[in-house]
Amino acid sequence: MLGAIVGDIAGSTREWNNIKSKNFEFLPKRSFFTDDSVMTLAVAQWLVEDSAHETNTLVFSMQDLGRRYPHAGYGNRFRQWLHKDNPEPYNSWGNGSGMRVSPVALYATSLKECLDLAKRSAEITHNHPEGIKGAQAIAAATFMAGHGIDKSEIKEYISKTFGYDLNRSIEQIRPTYEFTESCQGSVPEAIIAYLESKDFKDAIRNAISIGGDSDTIAAMTGAIAAAEYGIPQDIAKFCMGKLTLELQEILVKFEETIKYMKTEIYR
C-alpha cells in the first residue's frame, strides 16, 4: 500500500506540470500527498476495522477521513459525494476507483476475494462497469505481483480478463498521451509502466514520464511495483514523513494486521 502512496507523492508535483521524460528529480522536497493517499488509507482502515466489509462502513471511512483532509485535491463529483448525508454512486468511470484499491490486494487471501473486494470498494462511487473494471485490474495485478507471478502471466491475465491493450510500450504512449481521469485511459498505461520496469523507482519513472494524471497513474503503478520489488528504505522514510501522524497510524495498523494474518495462515 505504501507503494501507492509513494507514487502519489512522487507524481504530486507533476500532475499539472507534466514531464515527458524519465529524467526528473524523483521526490522534490515540495512533494505532497493527495486524495489518492487519503482514500487509499480510508480503504485500508475499512478492511481492518470491519471484518464483514460492509459497504456502509466503507462509506463512513471514506467520508470521515476525506472530510479531515478537505484540500487533498478531490474531483468535483467526489467532493460532493463526501459531504452528502446519504451518498449514492454516481456511475463514474474515473480512475479514483483504481487509485484507492491497493489495500484490497494486500488483504485478500485469494484472487477471487481480491476481485470481490475490489468491486465492493469501487461501486459505492464508481459503479460504471469501467470504474469497477479499473479497480479490479489494478487489484489483480498487485495481488499477482505480490504472489510472485511472472510479468508475462500478469499481462496475459489482465489482457484477457479486462480487455486492456497492454502491447504498447511507454515510448509509444508518451508522445501523444494526454490528461484523462478515466480508468480506460489510465489503468492500462499504469500497468504497462509496471510491466516495463526493472525496479520500483523505474516503474514510477515510467508512470510519471507519460504525463497526464501523474499522481494517480504513479499511485496505481507504485502499488503493483511495490508488491514485486518492495520499496527502497530511503524512499519509504521520506514518504512516511510526508503523511500526518494520523495517516501514519492507519498505515502502520494495516501493515501490522497483514503481518498477523500471514502469521496465522502459516502457523
Backbone torsions as a table, in degrees:
resi	resn	phi	psi	omega
1	MET	NA	-36.2	178.1
2	LEU	-61.5	-26.6	177.5
3	GLY	-60.2	-39.9	177.4
4	ALA	-66.0	-40.0	-179.8
5	ILE	-67.0	-40.9	176.1
6	VAL	-60.8	-45.2	179.0
7	GLY	-60.5	-42.2	178.1
8	ASP	-59.7	-50.0	-178.0
9	ILE	-65.7	-41.6	179.2
10	ALA	-64.1	-33.8	-178.4
11	GLY	-89.9	-6.1	-171.8
12	SER	-60.5	-36.0	-178.0
13	THR	-89.5	0.6	-177.3
14	ARG	-110.6	-8.7	-176.3
15	GLU	-59.7	-43.7	-179.8
16	TRP	-107.1	11.9	178.6
17	ASN	-142.7	61.5	-173.7
18	ASN	-57.1	146.9	174.6
19	ILE	-127.7	123.6	-177.7
20	LYS	-94.5	57.2	-177.6
21	SER	-162.0	156.2	174.7
22	LYS	-91.2	-1.2	-177.6
23	ASN	-95.6	89.2	179.5
24	PHE	-152.0	161.4	177.1
25	GLU	-66.6	124.7	-169.6
26	PHE	-66.5	-48.1	-178.6
27	LEU	-134.9	84.4	176.6
28	PRO	-59.5	150.7	-179.6
29	LYS	-58.5	-29.4	-177.8
30	ARG	-81.8	1.9	179.0
31	SER	-60.1	154.7	-176.1
32	PHE	-152.1	160.2	175.3
33	PHE	-84.4	152.9	-179.0
34	THR	-124.8	-167.8	178.4
35	ASP	-57.8	-27.0	178.2
36	ASP	-57.4	-46.9	-179.8
37	SER	-69.6	-42.8	-177.9
38	VAL	-60.9	-45.3	-177.5
39	MET	-75.4	-30.3	173.3
40	THR	-61.3	-43.6	179.7
41	LEU	-70.7	-30.3	175.2
42	ALA	-64.6	-40.3	177.0
43	VAL	-65.7	-41.7	178.5
44	ALA	-60.6	-43.3	179.6
45	GLN	-62.1	-41.7	177.7
46	TRP	-59.7	-46.2	-178.2
47	LEU	-62.1	-37.9	-177.4
48	VAL	-76.7	-41.2	-170.6
49	GLU	-89.1	-19.0	-179.9
50	ASP	-125.0	99.2	-177.1
51	SER	-66.4	-21.0	178.1
52	ALA	-85.4	-15.2	177.9
53	HIS	54.5	51.1	177.4
54	GLU	-75.6	146.7	-177.4
55	THR	-68.1	-30.0	-178.8
56	ASN	-67.2	-32.4	178.0
57	THR	-75.5	-29.3	174.2
58	LEU	-67.4	-43.7	176.5
59	VAL	-56.4	-46.9	179.7
60	PHE	-60.7	-46.1	-178.2
61	SER	-60.4	-44.5	-178.9
62	MET	-68.7	-42.4	179.2
63	GLN	-67.5	-43.3	-177.8
64	ASP	-62.7	-50.6	-178.1
65	LEU	-70.8	-39.6	180.0
66	GLY	-60.5	-39.6	179.7
67	ARG	-70.1	-23.6	177.3
68	ARG	-73.5	-20.9	-179.2
69	TYR	-126.9	69.3	-171.9
70	PRO	-68.4	-17.1	-176.6
71	HIS	-108.3	27.4	-176.5
72	ALA	-79.2	-9.7	175.7
73	GLY	102.6	36.9	-179.2
74	TYR	-70.5	149.8	171.3
75	GLY	-69.0	160.0	-174.0
76	ASN	-59.6	-47.1	-177.4
77	ARG	-66.6	-39.3	179.1
78	PHE	-69.4	-38.0	177.7
79	ARG	-59.0	-42.6	177.0
80	GLN	-62.0	-42.8	179.0
81	TRP	-59.6	-40.7	-178.6
82	LEU	-58.4	-29.6	-172.0
83	HIS	-107.2	8.5	178.4
84	LYS	-85.2	146.0	178.0
85	ASP	-71.7	-35.6	178.4
86	ASN	-130.1	74.3	-174.2
87	PRO	-67.3	140.6	178.3
88	GLU	-121.4	152.2	174.8
89	PRO	-62.1	149.6	-173.6
90	TYR	-123.8	30.7	171.4
91	ASN	56.8	39.1	-178.0
92	SER	-84.1	143.0	170.7
93	TRP	-110.7	18.2	-179.0
94	GLY	-70.9	161.9	-175.4
95	ASN	-79.2	5.4	173.9
96	GLY	-59.3	-30.2	178.8
97	SER	-69.8	-33.3	179.8
98	GLY	-80.0	-31.3	-175.8
99	MET	-69.8	-27.9	-172.3
100	ARG	-102.8	0.5	-166.3
101	VAL	-86.8	-13.1	-169.8
102	SER	-57.1	-35.1	178.3
103	PRO	-57.6	-30.9	178.7
104	VAL	-58.5	-42.9	-177.2
105	ALA	-67.5	-31.8	179.7
106	LEU	-80.2	-29.1	-177.6
107	TYR	-82.5	-37.3	-173.8
108	ALA	-65.3	146.6	179.3
109	THR	-103.5	-2.7	176.1
110	SER	-150.1	160.0	178.6
111	LEU	-64.1	-36.2	178.6
112	LYS	-62.4	-46.6	178.2
113	GLU	-62.4	-38.7	178.3
114	CYS	-58.7	-47.8	-179.5
115	LEU	-66.7	-38.8	179.5
116	ASP	-65.0	-46.2	179.9
117	LEU	-68.4	-35.5	177.6
118	ALA	-62.2	-43.1	177.4
119	LYS	-61.2	-45.0	-178.6
120	ARG	-64.0	-39.1	-178.9
121	SER	-69.0	-27.1	-177.7
122	ALA	-84.8	-44.4	-162.9
123	GLU	-74.1	-7.6	175.0
124	ILE	-70.0	-18.9	174.4
125	THR	-128.1	-53.3	-172.9
126	HIS	-96.7	70.9	-176.3
127	ASN	-90.2	4.8	170.7
128	HIS	-68.4	144.0	-179.2
129	PRO	-52.9	-36.4	179.8
130	GLU	-70.5	-33.2	177.6
131	GLY	-67.6	-41.1	177.9
132	ILE	-68.8	-43.2	-179.6
133	LYS	-60.9	-41.7	179.9
134	GLY	-61.5	-43.5	178.8
135	ALA	-64.7	-43.1	-179.5
136	GLN	-65.6	-37.3	-179.1
137	ALA	-66.1	-45.3	178.0
138	ILE	-64.9	-42.5	179.3
139	ALA	-63.0	-45.0	-178.9
140	ALA	-63.6	-44.9	179.7
141	ALA	-62.3	-40.7	179.1
142	THR	-66.5	-44.2	178.4
143	PHE	-60.1	-47.5	-177.4
144	MET	-66.7	-41.6	178.5
145	ALA	-62.8	-38.4	180.0
146	GLY	-71.7	-16.6	178.8
147	HIS	-105.9	20.4	171.5
148	GLY	75.5	17.4	178.5
149	ILE	-74.0	135.7	-178.1
150	ASP	-63.5	147.3	-179.3
151	LYS	-55.8	-37.5	-179.0
152	SER	-63.9	-36.4	178.1
153	GLU	-72.0	-39.1	177.0
154	ILE	-61.9	-46.6	179.6
155	LYS	-58.2	-45.8	-179.1
156	GLU	-64.4	-43.6	-178.6
157	TYR	-64.2	-48.7	-178.2
158	ILE	-63.5	-42.2	-179.6
159	SER	-62.2	-46.9	-177.1
160	LYS	-72.5	-39.7	-174.8
161	THR	-76.4	-39.0	-172.6
162	PHE	-112.9	-7.0	175.7
163	GLY	74.4	18.9	179.0
164	TYR	-81.4	143.4	175.8
165	ASP	-85.3	105.4	-179.4
166	LEU	-108.2	16.3	-178.2
167	ASN	-91.6	2.1	176.4
168	ARG	-87.0	160.0	176.6
169	SER	-107.6	162.2	176.0
170	ILE	-59.6	-39.3	178.8
171	GLU	-62.1	-34.1	178.2
172	GLN	-76.1	-36.0	-177.5
173	ILE	-73.1	-43.9	-167.8
174	ARG	-53.1	-48.1	-171.9
175	PRO	-60.8	-34.6	-173.3
176	THR	-113.6	1.4	-176.7
177	TYR	-70.0	134.9	-179.3
178	GLU	-124.8	165.7	-177.2
179	PHE	-63.0	127.4	172.1
180	THR	-149.5	143.0	177.6
181	GLU	-103.5	9.5	-179.0
182	SER	-79.8	149.2	173.6
183	CYS	-61.3	-46.4	-175.6
184	GLN	-65.1	-19.6	-179.6
185	GLY	-103.1	1.5	-178.4
186	SER	-138.7	-29.5	179.7
187	VAL	-64.1	-47.8	178.1
188	PRO	-59.4	-39.7	-179.8
189	GLU	-64.8	-39.0	177.9
190	ALA	-64.0	-39.6	179.4
191	ILE	-69.2	-40.2	177.3
192	ILE	-61.0	-40.2	178.8
193	ALA	-58.3	-37.1	175.6
194	TYR	-72.0	-46.9	-176.1
195	LEU	-59.1	-31.7	-178.6
196	GLU	-86.3	-6.1	-170.0
197	SER	-80.1	158.4	176.0
198	LYS	-111.4	-17.0	175.1
199	ASP	-161.5	-178.3	-174.5
200	PHE	-62.2	-49.9	-178.1
201	LYS	-63.1	-37.6	-179.9
202	ASP	-64.2	-37.7	177.9
203	ALA	-62.5	-45.4	179.2
204	ILE	-64.7	-40.5	177.7
205	ARG	-63.0	-40.9	175.9
206	ASN	-56.8	-47.7	-175.7
207	ALA	-63.2	-47.1	-177.1
208	ILE	-71.1	-30.9	-173.8
209	SER	-68.1	-17.3	-179.7
210	ILE	-83.4	-13.0	-178.6
211	GLY	86.5	-158.0	179.2
212	GLY	76.5	-145.2	-177.3
213	ASP	-80.1	71.9	-164.3
214	SER	-58.5	-43.0	-176.8
215	ASP	-66.8	-39.0	-179.1
216	THR	-74.0	-41.0	177.3
217	ILE	-61.4	-44.9	-179.8
218	ALA	-67.5	-32.6	176.8
219	ALA	-64.1	-44.4	179.4
220	MET	-65.9	-44.3	177.5
221	THR	-63.5	-43.8	-177.4
222	GLY	-61.0	-35.7	178.4
223	ALA	-61.7	-46.6	-178.7
224	ILE	-67.8	-46.2	-176.6
225	ALA	-62.6	-41.3	-179.7
226	ALA	-64.0	-32.8	-179.9
227	ALA	-64.0	-33.0	178.2
228	GLU	-89.4	-50.7	-168.9
229	TYR	-93.8	-21.0	-166.8
230	GLY	78.2	-177.1	-177.2
231	ILE	-125.1	130.0	175.9
232	PRO	-54.0	141.1	-171.7
233	GLN	-60.7	-40.0	-177.8
234	ASP	-66.2	-35.5	178.7
235	ILE	-70.4	-44.0	178.3
236	ALA	-60.3	-43.0	-179.2
237	LYS	-64.3	-44.2	-179.9
238	PHE	-59.8	-46.4	-175.3
239	CYS	-74.0	-35.4	173.3
240	MET	-60.0	-37.6	179.7
241	GLY	-68.0	-18.2	178.0
242	LYS	-82.1	-17.6	-179.5
243	LEU	-83.9	152.9	172.4
244	THR	-70.0	163.5	179.2
245	LEU	-59.3	-40.0	179.1
246	GLU	-60.0	-45.0	-179.3
247	LEU	-69.7	-37.1	175.9
248	GLN	-60.1	-41.5	-178.1
249	GLU	-65.2	-38.0	177.2
250	ILE	-63.7	-44.0	-179.4
251	LEU	-63.0	-47.0	-178.6
252	VAL	-63.4	-42.4	179.2
253	LYS	-62.3	-40.6	178.3
254	PHE	-63.9	-46.6	-179.4
255	GLU	-62.8	-38.4	178.0
256	GLU	-66.2	-37.0	178.1
257	THR	-64.6	-42.9	-179.9
258	ILE	-63.6	-43.3	179.1
259	LYS	-61.3	-41.8	179.6
260	TYR	-64.6	-43.2	179.6
261	MET	-60.3	-43.0	-179.2
262	LYS	-67.1	-36.7	177.4
263	THR	-62.9	-42.5	-179.9
264	GLU	-65.4	-39.5	-179.2
265	ILE	-62.4	-41.0	-174.0
266	TYR	-97.8	5.8	-179.6
267	ARG	-71.1	NA	NA
